[in-house]
Amino acid sequence: MLRWLADQFTALRLSLAFFTLLPVAPRKDCEQKLWGVSLSYLWFTSLLFGVVSLGVFFAMLAHFNFYAGEANLFKIDVLYQKPLLFSLVVFLAPIFLSGGLHIDGLMDSFDGIAASKATKEETLEVMKDSRVGAFGALAAFVVLLVGFVLTYEVLQSKLTLLILLLAPVFSRYMMLLHLVTLTNSQSSAAHMLQDANKTVIVVLNSLAAIVLLILVPAYLLAPVGLLALWFTKLAIATLLSALTYKYLKHKLYELNGDSLGAGLVIAEILFCLVFVA
């Protein structure tokens, strides 16, 4: 039992170390199977990104209200006085937490799409090139610009707190559903799944997604009559995200770590776009 608990804790640390810059990686090499187990805790890592965004938002409220002499540190009025600053900091916080991991995958993926190579191997060579192409740089610029604008809109929304908290959960859950379908052993993403119980990974993350994306909003929004709107928009965001992954797989011949990261970034943008539209 103690060994099992130790393995689960190590797997949680691996999940945090892989998807964030937190210095929590185990000091010694881990068994291959623990990398697969770490994906069972992707829901926790995803939720951490949302908690960080909320934490930064509330910390800024407290900071500006304190220096303004307000008794209520979380008075929302200060948000409307400095909306661009709030948007910038809240938008950048999760990017810094991840070390820009998925932005890098986005650039590599769009470089691969722009290359329009005839074979999977040629496309993969383009994506592996450490140099960023013009199309990849343009894609990153557009995504960052749109992300910043959407953060501004989210902070003006009636659903600000839910969107900030759950957008990372939604995007990473969509990524996971496509990650477990990988069969190419050459892919580093597929390598994580070696010796892993995919059923357990999907079930645990799906249960967390049901709680966070359905039950929590149901509890909070049903009394104010917004539940049907939430479910409708969630369905639209899910459909658009699924189509995004299908497009990436079609253009790049297969999904890999880079294209999964690109899909994650786009799915998060689509989630915010649908909910502020």
N, C-alpha and C positions, 0 to 999 in steps of 0.2 A: 504493500500500500504506500509506504513512504517513498519507494523507488518510483512508483507511478506518479505521485504528487510532484516529486522532483523533476521528472520528465515533463510533466505538464507546465511547470513553472519555467523550465528551460525553453520549451516550445513557445510560450508566451513571450519570453525575452527575445527569441529569434524573430518572431513576428514583428515586434517593435523595432528591433535592430535593422531588419530588412527594409521596412516601409518608412522608417523615420530616421532622424539623425541622433536619436537619444542614445547615450553611451551605456547601453544595457546588454550588449552582446556577451555571451558566455566567453570566459577566458580560454577555454580549451575546445578543441574540435568536438563536434557533436555527431551522433549517429545520423546517418542519412534519413532514417525514418522520422526523426524529430523535425526535419524541415517540412515534411508533409503534415505532421501534427500541428506545426505552427500555423498552417492555413486554417485550422479549426478556430483559431483566435483572431482571424482577420476582422470579424465583426467588432471585437474589442478595440483593435488598432484603428478601425474606421471611426468608431465612436469617439476615440481620443481626438481625432482631427476636428470633429464637430465641437467637442468640449473646449478645445483650444480656441477655436473661432469665437465661441460664446464667451470664454474667459477674457479674451482680448477685448471684445466688445464691452463687457461690463467693467473691465479695468479702466478703459478709456472714459466711460461714463463717470466712474468714481473719481478719476483723476481730475477731469475738467470741472465737475461739480464741487469737488473739495476746494479747488483753487478759486472757484467763483463764490465760495462761502455758502453754498446750498446745504441745508440740513439733510435733505434727501440725496444721498450720493448717487442714486440710480435714476434721478430725474431725467426723462427722455428729451427734454427741450434742448439740451446742449448738442444733441445729435444733429438737429436741424440748423444749428449755428456753424457747425464744422462738418458737413456731410462728406466732402471730398477726402478730408483727412481720415475720418472714420472708415470710409470705404477702402482707402489705400492700405491702411494698417491691417484691417480685418481680412482683406484679400491676400496680402502678402504672408500673413502668419502661417497658414497651412503649407504654403509653398516652401518657406524656410524650414518648417518642421520636416518636410519630406526631402529636403535638399534638392528640390527641382527634379527628382527622379523621373516623374512621369512626363514632364515637359521635354526632357531629353528623348524619351521614347517617342513623343509626338513629332519632334523634329526629324528623327531618323525615319519614322514611318512615312512622313510626307516627302522626304527626299526619295524614298523608295517608290512612292506613287508617281512622283514627277519623272523619275528615270524611265518609266514605262518599258522595263526590260521584258524580254520574251520568255525568260525562264525564272523559276523560283530561285535558283542558285545565283543568278546575276543580280536579282533584286536584293537578295540577302547580302551580297558583297557591297552593294551601295549603302545599305543600312548599317553595315559594320564599319564603314569609313568614319573615322573620328572627326573628319572635317564636316562642318555644317553647310549644306547647300542653300541656295537662295530660296528655294521653295520651303525648306524646313524652317529657315529663319523667318520667312513671311508667315508661315502657319503659326509659329510661336508668338510672333508679334500680334497677330489677329486674335489668337486665343487669349493672350494676356489682356489685350485691350477690351475684348468682349467680357472677359471675366471681371475686370475692374468695373465696367459699366453695370453689369448685372449685380455685382455686390452693392453698388450704389442703390439700385432698384430694390434689392432684397431688404436693405436697411430702411427703406420707406414703406415696406409692405406690412400688412396686418399679421403676416405669418413669419416675421423676421426670425424669431427664435427657433421655430421648427425647421425652417429652411436651412439656417446656419448649422444646426445640429445634425440634420438628417441627409443633407446633400452628399457628404462624404460616405455615409453608410450606403446610400443608394448606388453611387458610382462604383464603389469597391465590391458591392454584392454583384452587380452586373458583370464586373470584370471576373469575379470568381466563377460565375456560371459558365463563362467561356474558357477560363483557365483549365477547368477540370475536363474539358473536351480535347485538350491537346494530346496528341499521340506522337509527335516528332521528338525523338530522344535527343536530337541535336540542340533543341531549344533549352536554354537555361531555365525558363519558366517551367517547362515540362519536367526538367531534372528534379525540381522540388517535389514533384508528385510521385517519384519513384518510391515504391514500398509504402505508399500512403493509401489509407482507406478513403477513397473519394466519396463514398456514401456518407460516412460520418462527417466529413468536411462540409458537404453540401447540406446535410440535415441540420447540423449545429448552426451554420450561418443562415440557413433559411428560417429556422426558428427565431433567431435574433432579428432577422429582417421583418418577420411577421409582427413581432412585438414592437419594434422600433418604428417601422414604416406604416403599420396598420393599426395595431391596438393602442399605442400611445396617442397618435392623432385622433383616433376614434373617441378616446376618453376626453381629450381636450377640446375637440372641435364639434362634437355632437351637440353639446348644450347651446352652441352659438349658431347652429345651422350651416356649418361649413363642411360637414363630413362628405357629402356627395361630391362637392367641388374638389375636395382633396383626392378622393378615389379616382375621379375622372382624370384629373391632371397627372396623378401617379401612373395611371394606365397609359396615358399619352407619352409620358417621359420614358416609360419602359419600352414601348413600341419603337420610339425614335432611337433609343439606345441600342436595341436589338438590331435595327436596320444599320446603324453605324458600324457595329461589329461585322455585320454581313458584308458591308461595303469594303471595310478594311481587309477582310479575308479574301474577297474577290480580287481586289487590286494588288494585294501582296502575296497571293497564292496560298497563304496560310497565316494563322495567328502565331505570334511569338511574344517574347517579353516586351519588345518595343511597341508592337501594335496593341497589345493589351493595355499598356500605359497610355497610349494615344486614345484608345477607347474610353479609358477611365476619365481622362481629362474632358473629353467631349461629352460623356454621359453626365458629368457633374454640371457642365455648362447647360446642357439641355434640361436637366432637372430644374435649375434656377430659372432658366428662360420660360419654361412652361408654367412655373408657379408664380411668376411675376407678370405674365402676359394677361 
